[in-house]
């Protein structure tokens, strides 16, 4: 019996069709990722057509997307906020005499 949470889809990435089996709830993410890759690859291919190899354009696309990921990842780091909130909570509890 096939896993009901799995889905077999075809993604169009640049000039290829890729078949993947994914978790059903991730379909939108996979389709968005394929679209992003295609858009970024097309931009690099247009800018460097005839001057860079397809391999180099692929690597430039990967670096571009990895950079976006790394930037987003640092924006979502909540540890500094959690630390400040914990310290402020402790100070408020101390001021109110609610020692834990």
C-alpha positions in Angstrom: 0.0 0.0 0.0 1.4 3.4 -1.0 2.0 6.0 1.7 -1.0 8.4 1.6 1.2 11.3 2.6 3.5 10.9 -0.4 2.9 12.5 -3.7 4.6 11.8 -7.1 5.1 15.1 -9.0 7.0 16.4 -12.0 8.8 19.7 -11.6 9.9 21.8 -14.5 13.4 23.2 -13.6 14.9 25.4 -16.3 14.8 23.1 -19.3 14.2 19.7 -17.6 11.4 17.8 -16.1 12.3 16.2 -12.8 10.2 13.5 -11.2 10.2 13.5 -7.4 8.3 11.8 -4.6 7.5 14.2 -1.8 5.5 14.7 1.3 2.1 16.0 0.2 2.3 19.0 2.5 5.6 20.1 0.8 4.2 20.3 -2.8 3.9 24.1 -2.8 7.5 24.5 -1.5 8.9 22.2 -4.2 7.0 24.0 -6.9 8.1 27.4 -5.6 11.7 26.2 -5.4 11.6 24.9 -9.0 10.3 28.3 -10.1 13.0 30.2 -8.2 15.7 28.0 -9.6 14.4 28.5 -13.1 14.0 32.3 -12.7 17.5 32.7 -11.3 19.1 30.4 -13.9 17.4 32.3 -16.7 18.7 35.6 -15.4 22.3 34.3 -15.2 22.0 32.5 -18.6 20.8 35.7 -20.2 23.5 37.8 -18.6 26.3 35.4 -19.4 25.1 33.7 -22.6 28.1 32.6 -24.7 30.6 33.8 -22.0 30.1 31.2 -19.3 29.5 27.4 -19.4 26.2 25.9 -18.4 28.0 24.4 -15.4 29.3 27.7 -14.3 25.8 29.3 -14.7 24.4 26.5 -12.6 27.0 27.1 -9.9 26.3 30.8 -9.9 22.6 30.0 -9.5 23.3 27.8 -6.6 25.5 30.4 -4.9 22.8 33.0 -5.4 20.0 30.9 -3.9 22.3 29.7 -1.0 23.1 33.3 -0.3 19.4 34.1 -0.1 18.9 31.2 2.2 21.8 32.2 4.5 20.6 35.8 4.8 17.0 34.6 5.6 18.4 32.1 8.1 20.1 34.9 10.1 17.0 37.0 10.0 15.1 34.2 11.6 17.5 33.6 14.5 15.4 34.3 17.6 18.0 33.3 20.2 19.1 36.9 20.8 15.5 38.0 21.4 14.8 35.0 23.6 17.9 35.8 25.7 16.8 39.5 26.1 13.2 38.4 27.0 14.5 35.9 29.6 16.7 38.5 31.2 13.9 41.1 31.2 11.5 38.6 32.7 14.0 37.8 35.5 14.5 41.5 36.2 10.8 42.1 36.4 10.3 39.1 38.6 13.1 40.3 40.9 11.6 43.8 41.1 8.2 42.3 41.9 9.7 40.0 44.5 8.7 36.8 42.5 11.9 34.9 42.8 11.9 31.5 41.2 
